[in-house]
Amino acid sequence: MDPPVVDPHAIDPAAPGSPGNPIPRRAARVILINRDGRVLMFRGLDPGRPDVRYWFTVGGGIDDDEPPAAGAAREMREETGLDLAPESLGAPVWHELMEFPFDGRWYRQDQDFFLVRVDDWDVTYDGFDAIERDSIDGHRWWSVEELETTQEEFYPPELPALLHRLLDA
């Protein structure tokens, strides 16, 4: 008889990727707003908790030596098909440090958010990598009011207040 499989994180709370020792990660995200003031968000799931669905902005992890604007532009191209030069994104409009679980591991993500406005955009998933294809099952353009009243989970939770600030500027 084979021995039972034991989660190493349950044994050692300081193991890399455990809640006590999250994996550091840099990210760049894009708040992509259309002419109607709606923000593009993807609906995803955590493979480690496939019954949990949540919404999040365009973007993702960047390499250690990748400037945030370059990472944001790359992620936007890969996830939406919209190809903009990194310098056209300007400076980040918000910064966040967050911790979250994904596929059984914990991450501490240091992320910059960039604002991009478009008239309209037909999103394509052609640039998705394997993880994105397995964990993203849709997208939607959300109004601020819809985000403020939805019962669905979305990230960052501060997004409605941030959108009010950005759209009123």
The 8 nearest C-alpha neighbors of each residue, nearest first, counted from 0:
[[1, 2, 3, 4, 5, 6, 7, 10],
 [0, 2, 3, 4, 5, 6, 7, 10],
 [3, 1, 4, 0, 5, 6, 7, 10],
 [4, 2, 5, 1, 0, 6, 7, 9],
 [3, 5, 2, 6, 1, 7, 9, 10],
 [6, 4, 7, 3, 9, 10, 8, 2],
 [5, 7, 8, 9, 4, 10, 11, 103],
 [8, 6, 10, 9, 5, 11, 14, 12],
 [9, 7, 11, 10, 6, 12, 17, 14],
 [8, 10, 7, 6, 11, 12, 5, 17],
 [11, 9, 7, 8, 12, 6, 5, 14],
 [10, 12, 8, 13, 14, 9, 7, 17],
 [11, 13, 14, 8, 19, 17, 9, 10],
 [14, 12, 20, 19, 11, 17, 15, 8],
 [13, 15, 11, 17, 12, 8, 16, 20],
 [16, 14, 20, 17, 21, 22, 13, 8],
 [17, 15, 21, 104, 105, 22, 20, 14],
 [16, 18, 20, 19, 105, 14, 15, 21],
 [19, 17, 20, 105, 21, 16, 12, 13],
 [20, 18, 13, 17, 12, 21, 14, 16],
 [19, 21, 17, 13, 15, 18, 16, 14],
 [22, 20, 106, 16, 105, 107, 17, 18],
 [21, 23, 106, 16, 107, 15, 105, 24],
 [24, 22, 107, 106, 108, 21, 25, 109],
 [23, 25, 108, 107, 109, 22, 26, 106],
 [26, 24, 109, 108, 60, 61, 110, 23],
 [25, 27, 60, 110, 59, 61, 109, 24],
 [28, 26, 71, 111, 110, 67, 58, 59],
 [27, 29, 58, 112, 57, 71, 111, 59],
 [30, 28, 113, 57, 112, 31, 58, 114],
 [29, 31, 114, 113, 115, 32, 56, 38],
 [30, 32, 115, 38, 39, 29, 116, 114],
 [33, 31, 38, 116, 37, 36, 117, 115],
 [32, 34, 117, 118, 119, 35, 36, 37],
 [33, 35, 118, 36, 117, 119, 32, 116],
 [36, 34, 33, 37, 32, 118, 142, 119],
 [37, 35, 33, 34, 32, 142, 38, 166],
 [36, 38, 142, 141, 32, 140, 33, 35],
 [39, 37, 32, 140, 141, 31, 40, 30],
 [40, 38, 140, 31, 139, 141, 32, 56],
 [39, 41, 56, 55, 139, 138, 54, 140],
 [40, 42, 138, 54, 55, 137, 43, 56],
 [43, 41, 54, 137, 53, 138, 135, 136],
 [44, 42, 135, 134, 53, 52, 136, 54],
 [43, 45, 52, 134, 49, 51, 46, 53],
 [44, 46, 48, 47, 49, 101, 102, 134],
 [47, 45, 49, 102, 48, 44, 134, 101],
 [46, 48, 102, 45, 103, 49, 101, 44],
 [47, 49, 45, 46, 50, 51, 44, 102],
 [50, 48, 46, 45, 51, 44, 47, 52],
 [49, 51, 48, 52, 44, 45, 46, 47],
 [52, 50, 49, 48, 44, 53, 45, 43],
 [53, 51, 44, 43, 50, 42, 54, 152],
 [52, 54, 152, 153, 43, 42, 44, 151],
 [55, 53, 153, 42, 41, 40, 43, 154],
 [56, 54, 154, 40, 41, 153, 42, 53],
 [55, 57, 40, 30, 41, 29, 58, 39],
 [58, 56, 29, 28, 75, 40, 55, 30],
 [59, 57, 28, 74, 27, 29, 71, 75],
 [58, 60, 26, 27, 28, 74, 61, 57],
 [59, 61, 26, 25, 27, 24, 62, 58],
 [60, 62, 26, 70, 25, 65, 63, 59],
 [61, 63, 65, 64, 60, 25, 70, 66],
 [62, 64, 65, 61, 25, 66, 24, 60],
 [63, 65, 62, 66, 61, 67, 70, 25],
 [66, 64, 62, 63, 61, 70, 67, 69],
 [65, 67, 69, 68, 70, 64, 61, 63],
 [66, 68, 70, 69, 27, 71, 65, 111],
 [69, 67, 71, 85, 70, 66, 72, 88],
 [70, 68, 85, 72, 66, 67, 71, 73],
 [71, 69, 67, 73, 68, 72, 61, 27],
 [70, 72, 27, 68, 74, 73, 69, 28],
 [71, 73, 75, 69, 85, 70, 74, 83],
 [74, 72, 70, 76, 75, 71, 69, 77],
 [73, 75, 58, 77, 71, 76, 72, 78],
 [74, 76, 72, 78, 73, 77, 79, 71],
 [77, 75, 80, 81, 82, 73, 74, 79],
 [78, 76, 126, 74, 75, 127, 80, 79],
 [77, 79, 75, 76, 124, 126, 127, 74],
 [78, 80, 122, 123, 81, 76, 75, 77],
 [79, 81, 76, 123, 77, 82, 78, 122],
 [82, 80, 76, 79, 75, 83, 120, 122],
 [83, 81, 76, 80, 84, 72, 75, 73],
 [84, 82, 72, 85, 81, 87, 76, 88],
 [83, 85, 87, 86, 72, 82, 88, 69],
 [86, 84, 69, 68, 72, 87, 88, 83],
 [85, 87, 88, 84, 89, 68, 69, 83],
 [88, 86, 85, 84, 89, 83, 115, 68],
 [89, 87, 86, 85, 113, 115, 68, 90],
 [90, 88, 87, 86, 91, 113, 68, 85],
 [89, 91, 92, 88, 113, 68, 114, 86],
 [90, 92, 113, 112, 93, 111, 89, 94],
 [93, 91, 113, 112, 90, 114, 94, 111],
 [92, 94, 112, 91, 111, 95, 113, 161],
 [95, 93, 111, 110, 112, 96, 92, 91],
 [94, 96, 110, 109, 97, 111, 93, 108],
 [95, 97, 109, 108, 110, 107, 94, 98],
 [98, 96, 108, 107, 95, 99, 109, 106],
 [99, 97, 107, 106, 108, 105, 96, 100],
 [98, 100, 106, 105, 101, 97, 107, 108],
 [101, 99, 105, 104, 106, 103, 102, 98],
 [102, 100, 104, 103, 45, 105, 47, 99],
 [101, 103, 47, 46, 104, 45, 100, 48],
 [102, 104, 47, 101, 100, 105, 16, 46],
 [105, 103, 16, 100, 101, 102, 17, 106],
 [104, 106, 100, 16, 21, 17, 99, 18],
 [105, 107, 22, 21, 98, 99, 23, 108],
 [108, 106, 98, 23, 21, 97, 22, 24],
 [107, 109, 24, 97, 25, 96, 106, 110],
 [108, 110, 96, 25, 95, 26, 24, 97],
 [111, 109, 26, 27, 95, 94, 25, 108],
 [110, 112, 94, 27, 91, 93, 28, 95],
 [113, 111, 28, 93, 91, 29, 92, 27],
 [112, 114, 91, 29, 92, 30, 28, 88],
 [113, 115, 30, 29, 31, 92, 116, 88],
 [116, 114, 31, 30, 32, 88, 113, 117],
 [115, 117, 32, 33, 31, 114, 118, 34],
 [118, 116, 33, 119, 32, 34, 115, 120],
 [119, 117, 34, 33, 116, 120, 35, 32],
 [120, 118, 33, 117, 34, 121, 32, 35],
 [119, 121, 122, 117, 118, 33, 81, 79],
 [122, 120, 123, 119, 79, 80, 81, 124],
 [121, 123, 79, 120, 80, 124, 81, 78],
 [124, 122, 79, 80, 125, 121, 78, 126],
 [123, 125, 127, 126, 78, 79, 122, 80],
 [126, 124, 123, 127, 77, 80, 78, 79],
 [125, 127, 77, 124, 78, 128, 80, 76],
 [128, 126, 131, 124, 125, 78, 77, 132],
 [127, 129, 131, 130, 132, 126, 77, 133],
 [130, 128, 132, 131, 133, 127, 134, 126],
 [129, 131, 133, 132, 128, 134, 127, 135],
 [132, 130, 134, 128, 133, 129, 127, 135],
 [133, 131, 129, 130, 134, 135, 127, 128],
 [134, 132, 130, 131, 135, 129, 136, 46],
 [133, 135, 131, 44, 43, 132, 130, 45],
 [136, 134, 43, 131, 42, 132, 137, 133],
 [135, 137, 43, 42, 134, 138, 41, 132],
 [138, 136, 42, 41, 135, 139, 43, 40],
 [139, 137, 41, 40, 42, 39, 140, 136],
 [138, 140, 40, 39, 141, 41, 137, 42],
 [139, 141, 39, 38, 37, 40, 142, 138],
 [142, 140, 37, 38, 139, 145, 39, 143],
 [143, 141, 37, 145, 144, 146, 38, 36],
 [142, 144, 146, 145, 159, 147, 141, 162],
 [143, 145, 147, 142, 146, 148, 159, 141],
 [146, 144, 142, 148, 147, 143, 149, 141],
 [147, 145, 143, 149, 144, 148, 159, 142],
 [146, 148, 144, 145, 149, 143, 159, 142],
 [149, 147, 145, 146, 144, 150, 143, 151],
 [150, 148, 151, 146, 145, 147, 152, 144],
 [149, 151, 152, 148, 146, 147, 153, 145],
 [152, 150, 149, 153, 53, 54, 52, 146],
 [151, 153, 53, 54, 150, 154, 52, 149],
 [154, 152, 54, 53, 55, 156, 155, 151],
 [155, 153, 156, 55, 54, 152, 158, 56],
 [154, 156, 157, 158, 153, 55, 56, 95],
 [155, 157, 154, 158, 153, 159, 152, 160],
 [158, 156, 155, 160, 159, 161, 154, 162],
 [157, 159, 161, 156, 155, 160, 162, 154],
 [160, 158, 162, 161, 143, 157, 163, 147],
 [161, 159, 163, 162, 158, 157, 164, 143],
 [160, 162, 158, 164, 159, 163, 165, 157],
 [163, 161, 165, 159, 164, 160, 166, 158],
 [162, 164, 160, 166, 161, 165, 167, 159],
 [163, 165, 161, 162, 167, 166, 168, 160],
 [166, 164, 162, 168, 167, 163, 161, 92],
 [167, 165, 163, 168, 164, 162, 36, 161],
 [166, 168, 164, 165, 163, 162, 161, 36],
 [167, 165, 166, 164, 163, 162, 161, 92]]
